[in-house]
Amino acid sequence: MAAVNLDAIDRKILSILQADGHLSNQEVAERVNLSPSPCLRRIRRLEQEGVIRGYVALLDPQKIGLGLLAWVNVRLEKHDASSPARKPRLTPQEDFAASVANWPEVVACYAMTGEMDYLLRVHVEDMAHFSRFMMETLLRHPAVLDVKSSFALQKIKDTTALPLV
């Protein structure tokens, strides 16, 4: 997918909306020195082109009882798709991806390079919740071969804002 061509005003609009997506069009227009109509046209174009994917409220995990953040590396079994002895409906990767989509504890999942196949960001209440998730969900998945977990001790930086260079 090709990058969208953004001028300086588009970048300023995006920077403002990343910092506070709750602002009205009037407030954004004032900050970028445009009248409301052209500002709104730019925002709508950025939405239509998929640059702006949506607007959300960012929650504090601690304040809603999700005090433990874990990063989990997952390695899946491998198989030869051309093997006549094994004709699954889904590959292990497809099966795992479909399962992850239904696990509420997993808030992000990335396919990775290196020795592990996936990296999961997991938000849970505490170590007991994490243990239940691991033992009853993740490790029971038939494609999972190995996992390695790390826990966040301290938040140094956590932003949803992308660099607009």
N, C-alpha and C positions, 0 to 999 in steps of 0.2 A: 504494500500500500504506500503510495507516494505521499510525501509530506505536503501539507497545504501551504500555499504561499501567504505569509503573514507580513503586513507592514508594521510600522512602529505603533500606529494607533491600535491595530488589532492586538499587538503584544501588550500594550498598556491596559486595554480592556480586559484581556485574559489575566493579567497580573492582579488587577483590582478584583475581579470576580473570584480568583483563587483565594484571595485574602478574605473576602466576604461576599459569598454568593447570594446573600440575603438583601443586598442593596437594590434599590429601585433603578429602573432605567434612567430616570431623571438624575439620580445621584451619580451613576456611572458616567452619564453624558457630561455632567459638570466637571468631573475629575479628568476627563480626557479632552475637554474644551470642544465638544461637539454639541449640536442641538439634539434633542431627544430622538427625532425621527431617523437621522442617519446613524446614530448610535444603535438604535434598536435594529435597524437593517443589518448592521455589522454583526450584532449579537446573534440575530436569527440565522445569518449566513454561517457563522461559526458553529452554531448548533446543527444546521442542516448538513454541513460538511463533516460533522462528527468530531470536530476539535473540542467542542464542549459536549461531553457525553451525558451530563445530567447535573442535577443540583441535589445535594444531600445535607443532612444535619450530621455533624461529626460528634459521636458520643465519647465520653470519657469511660474507658473500660472499668477502671477502678470504681467509679461512682455507680455503675450498674451491676457490681458484684463479680466482675471478671478480672480478678487480681493477679492471674498468672498468665504470662505470655511465653509460649514455647515456639521454637523453630525446630521442625522435624524434617530430617532428610530421609527419604524413602527410596529404597532400591526394589525394583520389581523383578519377577522371574522373566527370563527371556525364552522365546521359543522361535522356531523356524516356521514362518507362516506357510512355507511351501511343503512342509512335511505332511504326507497324506494321513499319517497316524493321528494328527491333531488338527481338527478343523473346528475351532471355537467360533461362536457367532461373533464375539468381540475379541480383539487382541487384549492382552493383559493391560496395556496402556489405555485402551478405550474403556475397558471395564472399570479400571481404577478412576479415570477421569469422571465417568458417570456416577460412581459412588461418592467421590469427594464432593460433587455438586450438592449432595443431600446431607452432608455432615455439617451441622451448624457451627460446631467448634472451629472448623477450618474457615478462616476468613480470606485466605489467599493461598493459591497453589500455582507453582511454576514448574514447568518442565525444565530440567537443568542439563548442562554439560557436566562432564566429570564422572566420578565413580558412582554417584547417586543419581537417580532418575528425576526425583521431584523434591521440591522444597515447600513445606507447608508452614503457614503462620497460623498458630492455634491459640485462641483465647479461651480460657476456662476459669472457673471459680477458684480452684486451688489444686494442690497436688493430688488429692483424692479424686477430683473430677478428671484430671489429666490421666491418672492411672486407669479409671473406668473407660475413658475414651480409647486409650491405647489397647487395653486388654480385651474390651468388648467390641470395639469397632475396627480400629486400624490393623491390629495384628491378626484379626480374624479374616481380613480380606484375603481371598485365595491368591491374588497376584503379588502380595507383599512378601518379599524375601528378607529384607533387613531394614531396620530403622536406627537412626541416631538422633538423639534429642539434645537441645541446648535450651537453657532458660534465660530470659532477660532478667538481669539483676538491677539495672538502672537505665532509665530512659535518658539518653543524651540528646538525641534529635529525633523528632517524629513529625514529619510534615506531609501533607498531600500536595503541596505546591510543587509544580515542575519548574525547572529552570527555563526561563524564556530568553535565550541568548540570540 
